[in-house]
């Protein structure tokens, strides 16, 4: 599974780089950066539960915040 962690790190890093030309790049870069960091930590064998739980909580709050707009579409 370690190779998959490395692949996801590279893909998230590429996603961050591609967002540079987006009209609102900082928004998307801020969403991809924690995922890239966490997968990089997993690749290095240094992933701990606390940062993963914090990232999950932040993404869960953002999902609940955006859910009404998604249901109206």
The first five atom37 places (N, CA, C, CB, O) and aatype in JSON, in Angstrom:
{
  "aatype": [20, 20, 20, 20, 20, 20, 20, 20, 20, 20, 20, 20, 20, 20, 20, 20, 20, 20, 20, 20, 20, 20, 20, 20, 20, 20, 20, 20, 20, 20, 20, 20, 20, 20, 20, 20, 20, 20, 20, 20, 20, 20, 20, 20, 20, 20, 20, 20, 20, 20, 20, 20, 20, 20, 20, 20, 20, 20, 20, 20, 20, 20, 20, 20, 20, 20, 20, 20, 20, 20, 20, 20, 20],
  "atom_mask": [
    [1, 1, 1, 1, 1],
    [1, 1, 1, 1, 1],
    [1, 1, 1, 1, 1],
    [1, 1, 1, 1, 1],
    [1, 1, 1, 1, 1],
    [1, 1, 1, 1, 1],
    [1, 1, 1, 1, 1],
    [1, 1, 1, 1, 1],
    [1, 1, 1, 1, 1],
    [1, 1, 1, 1, 1],
    [1, 1, 1, 1, 1],
    [1, 1, 1, 1, 1],
    [1, 1, 1, 1, 1],
    [1, 1, 1, 1, 1],
    [1, 1, 1, 1, 1],
    [1, 1, 1, 1, 1],
    [1, 1, 1, 1, 1],
    [1, 1, 1, 1, 1],
    [1, 1, 1, 1, 1],
    [1, 1, 1, 1, 1],
    [1, 1, 1, 1, 1],
    [1, 1, 1, 1, 1],
    [1, 1, 1, 1, 1],
    [1, 1, 1, 1, 1],
    [1, 1, 1, 1, 1],
    [1, 1, 1, 1, 1],
    [1, 1, 1, 1, 1],
    [1, 1, 1, 1, 1],
    [1, 1, 1, 1, 1],
    [1, 1, 1, 1, 1],
    [1, 1, 1, 1, 1],
    [1, 1, 1, 1, 1],
    [1, 1, 1, 1, 1],
    [1, 1, 1, 1, 1],
    [1, 1, 1, 1, 1],
    [1, 1, 1, 1, 1],
    [1, 1, 1, 1, 1],
    [1, 1, 1, 1, 1],
    [1, 1, 1, 1, 1],
    [1, 1, 1, 1, 1],
    [1, 1, 1, 1, 1],
    [1, 1, 1, 1, 1],
    [1, 1, 1, 1, 1],
    [1, 1, 1, 1, 1],
    [1, 1, 1, 1, 1],
    [1, 1, 1, 1, 1],
    [1, 1, 1, 1, 1],
    [1, 1, 1, 1, 1],
    [1, 1, 1, 1, 1],
    [1, 1, 1, 1, 1],
    [1, 1, 1, 1, 1],
    [1, 1, 1, 1, 1],
    [1, 1, 1, 1, 1],
    [1, 1, 1, 1, 1],
    [1, 1, 1, 1, 1],
    [1, 1, 1, 1, 1],
    [1, 1, 1, 1, 1],
    [1, 1, 1, 1, 1],
    [1, 1, 1, 1, 1],
    [1, 1, 1, 1, 1],
    [1, 1, 1, 1, 1],
    [1, 1, 1, 1, 1],
    [1, 1, 1, 1, 1],
    [1, 1, 1, 1, 1],
    [1, 1, 1, 1, 1],
    [1, 1, 1, 1, 1],
    [1, 1, 1, 1, 1],
    [1, 1, 1, 1, 1],
    [1, 1, 1, 1, 1],
    [1, 1, 1, 1, 1],
    [1, 1, 1, 1, 1],
    [1, 1, 1, 1, 1],
    [1, 1, 1, 1, 1]
  ],
  "atom_positions": [
    [[0.81, -1.2, 0.0], [0.0, 0.0, 0.0], [0.85, 1.27, 0.0], [-0.92, 0.0, 1.2], [0.36, 2.36, -0.29]],
    [[2.12, 1.13, 0.32], [2.96, 2.32, 0.39], [3.11, 2.99, -0.97], [4.32, 1.95, 0.95], [3.18, 4.22, -1.05]],
    [[3.15, 2.2, -2.03], [3.26, 2.78, -3.37], [2.01, 3.6, -3.69], [3.45, 1.67, -4.43], [2.1, 4.6, -4.41]],
    [[0.86, 3.19, -3.17], [-0.38, 3.94, -3.39], [-0.33, 5.28, -2.66], [-1.59, 3.12, -2.92], [-0.82, 6.28, -3.18]],
    [[0.25, 5.3, -1.46], [0.43, 6.56, -0.74], [1.31, 7.51, -1.55], [1.06, 6.3, 0.65], [1.02, 8.71, -1.64]],
    [[2.37, 6.99, -2.14], [3.25, 7.82, -2.97], [2.55, 8.32, -4.21], [4.48, 7.04, -3.36], [2.72, 9.48, -4.6]],
    [[1.75, 7.46, -4.83], [0.99, 7.88, -6.01], [0.01, 8.98, -5.67], [0.25, 6.68, -6.61], [-0.1, 9.97, -6.4]],
    [[-0.72, 8.82, -4.56], [-1.7, 9.84, -4.17], [-1.02, 11.15, -3.79], [-2.56, 9.33, -3.01], [-1.56, 12.23, -4.05]],
    [[0.15, 11.07, -3.17], [0.9, 12.29, -2.87], [1.23, 13.03, -4.16], [2.2, 11.95, -2.09], [1.05, 14.25, -4.24]],
    [[1.7, 12.3, -5.15], [2.04, 12.92, -6.44], [0.8, 13.5, -7.11], [2.73, 11.9, -7.37], [0.85, 14.6, -7.67]],
    [[-0.31, 12.78, -7.07], [-1.53, 13.27, -7.71], [-2.09, 14.5, -7.01], [-2.59, 12.18, -7.73], [-2.54, 15.44, -7.66]],
    [[-2.07, 14.51, -5.67], [-2.53, 15.7, -4.96], [-1.6, 16.88, -5.2], [-2.63, 15.41, -3.45], [-2.07, 18.01, -5.34]],
    [[-0.3, 16.65, -5.27], [0.64, 17.73, -5.57], [0.41, 18.27, -6.98], [2.1, 17.23, -5.43], [0.48, 19.47, -7.21]],
    [[0.14, 17.38, -7.91], [-0.18, 17.82, -9.27], [-1.48, 18.61, -9.29], [-0.28, 16.6, -10.21], [-1.59, 19.6, -10.01]],
    [[-2.45, 18.19, -8.51], [-3.72, 18.92, -8.43], [-3.5, 20.33, -7.89], [-4.71, 18.17, -7.54], [-4.13, 21.28, -8.35]],
    [[-2.61, 20.46, -6.93], [-2.3, 21.79, -6.4], [-1.65, 22.65, -7.48], [-1.36, 21.69, -5.16], [-2.01, 23.81, -7.64]],
    [[-0.72, 22.09, -8.22], [-0.03, 22.84, -9.27], [-0.98, 23.25, -10.38], [1.11, 22.01, -9.85], [-0.86, 24.36, -10.91]],
    [[-1.91, 22.39, -10.74], [-2.85, 22.69, -11.83], [-3.79, 23.82, -11.44], [-3.65, 21.44, -12.2], [-4.24, 24.58, -12.3]],
    [[-4.1, 23.95, -10.17], [-5.04, 24.97, -9.72], [-4.47, 26.39, -9.82], [-5.45, 24.69, -8.29], [-5.2, 27.36, -9.62]],
    [[-3.2, 26.5, -10.12], [-2.56, 27.82, -10.22], [-3.27, 28.7, -11.25], [-1.08, 27.67, -10.59], [-3.35, 29.92, -11.06]],
    [[-3.78, 28.12, -12.32], [-4.46, 28.89, -13.37], [-5.95, 29.03, -13.16], [-4.22, 28.26, -14.7], [-6.63, 29.61, -14.0]],
    [[-6.48, 28.53, -12.07], [-7.91, 28.6, -11.77], [-8.27, 30.03, -11.33], [-8.29, 27.57, -10.67], [-7.43, 30.73, -10.77]],
    [[-9.52, 30.45, -11.57], [-9.92, 31.79, -11.11], [-9.85, 31.97, -9.59], [-11.32, 32.09, -11.58], [-9.6, 33.07, -9.11]],
    [[-10.07, 30.91, -8.83], [-9.96, 30.98, -7.37], [-8.99, 29.91, -6.88], [-11.35, 30.8, -6.7], [-9.4, 28.94, -6.24]],
    [[-7.7, 30.08, -7.17], [-6.73, 29.01, -6.89], [-6.49, 28.72, -5.41], [-5.43, 29.36, -7.52], [-6.31, 27.57, -5.03]],
    [[-6.49, 29.74, -4.58], [-6.17, 29.52, -3.17], [-7.19, 28.62, -2.49], [-6.08, 30.84, -2.44], [-6.83, 27.81, -1.62]],
    [[-8.43, 28.75, -2.87], [-9.5, 27.93, -2.3], [-9.22, 26.45, -2.55], [-10.86, 28.33, -2.89], [-9.24, 25.64, -1.63]],
    [[-8.96, 26.11, -3.81], [-8.74, 24.7, -4.16], [-7.4, 24.2, -3.66], [-8.83, 24.52, -5.66], [-7.29, 23.05, -3.25]],
    [[-6.38, 25.04, -3.71], [-5.08, 24.62, -3.19], [-5.16, 24.31, -1.7], [-4.03, 25.71, -3.44], [-4.53, 23.36, -1.22]],
    [[-5.95, 25.1, -0.98], [-6.1, 24.86, 0.45], [-6.84, 23.56, 0.73], [-6.85, 26.03, 1.1], [-6.64, 22.95, 1.78]],
    [[-7.69, 23.13, -0.18], [-8.38, 21.85, 0.0], [-7.5, 20.66, -0.35], [-9.64, 21.82, -0.85], [-7.59, 19.61, 0.29]],
    [[-6.65, 20.81, -1.35], [-5.78, 19.7, -1.78], [-4.53, 19.56, -0.91], [-5.38, 19.89, -3.22], [-3.99, 18.46, -0.79]],
    [[-4.07, 20.65, -0.32], [-2.81, 20.62, 0.43], [-2.83, 19.67, 1.62], [-2.48, 22.01, 0.91], [-1.88, 18.9, 1.79]],
    [[-3.87, 19.67, 2.47], [-3.85, 18.71, 3.58], [-3.85, 17.26, 3.1], [-5.06, 18.94, 4.48], [-3.19, 16.41, 3.71]],
    [[-4.58, 16.98, 2.04], [-4.6, 15.61, 1.51], [-3.21, 15.22, 1.0], [-5.65, 15.48, 0.37], [-2.77, 14.09, 1.22]],
    [[-2.52, 16.14, 0.34], [-1.17, 15.86, -0.14], [-0.22, 15.65, 1.04], [-0.67, 17.01, -1.03], [0.62, 14.75, 1.02]],
    [[-0.35, 16.48, 2.05], [0.51, 16.36, 3.22], [0.27, 15.04, 3.95], [0.28, 17.54, 4.18], [1.22, 14.35, 4.32]],
    [[-0.99, 14.69, 4.16], [-1.29, 13.45, 4.87], [-0.85, 12.21, 4.09], [-2.78, 13.36, 5.17], [-0.33, 11.26, 4.67]],
    [[-1.06, 12.22, 2.79], [-0.61, 11.07, 2.01], [0.92, 11.01, 1.95], [-1.19, 11.12, 0.59], [1.5, 9.93, 1.91]],
    [[1.56, 12.17, 1.95], [3.02, 12.19, 2.02], [3.54, 11.65, 3.35], [3.53, 13.61, 1.82], [4.53, 10.92, 3.38]],
    [[2.86, 12.0, 4.44], [3.24, 11.45, 5.73], [3.03, 9.93, 5.78], [2.44, 12.12, 6.85], [3.84, 9.2, 6.35]],
    [[1.94, 9.47, 5.17], [1.69, 8.02, 5.12], [2.77, 7.33, 4.3], [0.28, 7.73, 4.53], [3.23, 6.25, 4.66]],
    [[3.17, 7.94, 3.2], [4.23, 7.38, 2.36], [5.54, 7.26, 3.14], [4.43, 8.24, 1.11], [6.28, 6.29, 2.99]],
    [[5.81, 8.27, 3.96], [7.05, 8.27, 4.75], [6.94, 7.4, 5.99], [7.4, 9.7, 5.15], [7.93, 7.2, 6.7]],
    [[5.74, 6.86, 6.27], [5.55, 6.04, 7.45], [5.45, 6.84, 8.74], [6.67, 5.07, 7.57], [5.7, 6.31, 9.82]],
    [[5.08, 8.1, 8.63], [5.01, 8.99, 9.8], [3.61, 9.51, 10.07], [5.95, 10.15, 9.62], [3.46, 10.47, 10.82]],
    [[2.6, 8.9, 9.49], [1.23, 9.36, 9.67], [0.74, 9.01, 11.08], [0.3, 8.74, 8.61], [0.9, 7.87, 11.53]],
    [[0.16, 9.98, 11.75], [-0.37, 9.8, 13.1], [-1.87, 10.07, 13.09], [0.36, 10.73, 14.12], [-2.36, 10.77, 12.2]],
    [[-2.6, 9.55, 14.04], [-4.07, 9.72, 14.04], [-4.54, 11.16, 14.23], [-4.66, 8.87, 15.13], [-5.56, 11.54, 13.65]],
    [[-3.85, 11.96, 15.0], [-4.34, 13.3, 15.31], [-4.48, 14.19, 14.07], [-3.42, 13.96, 16.3], [-5.53, 14.8, 13.9]],
    [[-3.46, 14.31, 13.19], [-3.64, 15.16, 12.01], [-4.72, 14.62, 11.07], [-2.33, 15.3, 11.26], [-5.43, 15.39, 10.43]],
    [[-4.82, 13.31, 10.99], [-5.84, 12.72, 10.13], [-7.23, 13.04, 10.66], [-5.64, 11.2, 10.02], [-8.13, 13.37, 9.89]],
    [[-7.41, 12.94, 11.96], [-8.7, 13.24, 12.57], [-9.03, 14.72, 12.41], [-8.69, 12.86, 14.06], [-10.19, 15.07, 12.14]],
    [[-8.06, 15.58, 12.56], [-8.29, 17.01, 12.38], [-8.7, 17.33, 10.95], [-7.04, 17.81, 12.76], [-9.64, 18.09, 10.72]],
    [[-8.01, 16.76, 9.98], [-8.36, 16.98, 8.58], [-9.76, 16.45, 8.28], [-7.34, 16.31, 7.65], [-10.53, 17.1, 7.56]],
    [[-10.1, 15.28, 8.81], [-11.43, 14.72, 8.62], [-12.48, 15.65, 9.19], [-11.53, 13.32, 9.27], [-13.52, 15.88, 8.56]],
    [[-12.25, 16.2, 10.37], [-13.21, 17.1, 10.99], [-13.41, 18.37, 10.16], [-12.76, 17.47, 12.41], [-14.54, 18.83, 9.98]],
    [[-12.32, 18.92, 9.65], [-12.43, 20.13, 8.83], [-13.19, 19.84, 7.54], [-11.02, 20.68, 8.5], [-14.07, 20.61, 7.16]],
    [[-12.87, 18.74, 6.88], [-13.58, 18.4, 5.65], [-15.05, 18.08, 5.92], [-12.9, 17.2, 4.97], [-15.91, 18.39, 5.09]],
    [[-15.36, 17.48, 7.05], [-16.75, 17.18, 7.41], [-17.53, 18.45, 7.64], [-16.81, 16.3, 8.66], [-18.67, 18.56, 7.19]],
    [[-16.95, 19.41, 8.33], [-17.62, 20.7, 8.56], [-17.84, 21.41, 7.22], [-16.78, 21.59, 9.51], [-18.92, 21.97, 7.0]],
    [[-16.85, 21.41, 6.35], [-17.01, 22.04, 5.04], [-18.1, 21.34, 4.22], [-15.68, 22.02, 4.28], [-18.88, 22.01, 3.54]],
    [[-18.17, 20.04, 4.29], [-19.2, 19.3, 3.56], [-20.6, 19.65, 4.08], [-18.95, 17.78, 3.67], [-21.53, 19.81, 3.29]],
    [[-20.74, 19.76, 5.38], [-22.05, 20.13, 5.94], [-22.41, 21.57, 5.58], [-22.05, 19.96, 7.49], [-23.58, 21.89, 5.36]],
    [[-21.41, 22.43, 5.5], [-21.64, 23.82, 5.14], [-22.13, 23.93, 3.69], [-20.36, 24.65, 5.34], [-23.01, 24.74, 3.39]],
    [[-21.56, 23.13, 2.8], [-21.91, 23.19, 1.38], [-23.08, 22.3, 1.01], [-20.73, 22.83, 0.55], [-23.61, 22.43, -0.1]],
    [[-23.5, 21.39, 1.86], [-24.55, 20.44, 1.54], [-25.86, 21.1, 1.09], [-24.81, 19.56, 2.73], [-26.44, 20.63, 0.11]],
    [[-26.35, 22.14, 1.72], [-27.6, 22.76, 1.25], [-27.5, 23.25, -0.19], [-27.98, 23.92, 2.17], [-28.45, 23.11, -0.97]],
    [[-26.39, 23.82, -0.55], [-26.21, 24.3, -1.94], [-26.18, 23.14, -2.92], [-24.92, 25.13, -2.07], [-26.66, 23.27, -4.04]],
    [[-25.63, 22.02, -2.51], [-25.58, 20.86, -3.39], [-26.96, 20.25, -3.58], [-24.62, 19.81, -2.84], [-27.27, 19.73, -4.65]],
    [[-27.79, 20.29, -2.56], [-29.13, 19.71, -2.64], [-30.07, 20.57, -3.49], [-29.72, 19.53, -1.23], [-31.04, 20.06, -4.05]],
    [[-29.8, 21.87, -3.6], [-30.64, 22.77, -4.39], [-30.32, 22.7, -5.88], [-30.48, 24.19, -3.91], [-31.15, 23.09, -6.7]],
    [[-29.18, 22.22, -6.22], [-28.76, 22.21, -7.63], [-29.51, 21.21, -8.46], [-27.29, 21.92, -7.72], [-29.26, 21.08, -9.66]]
  ]
}
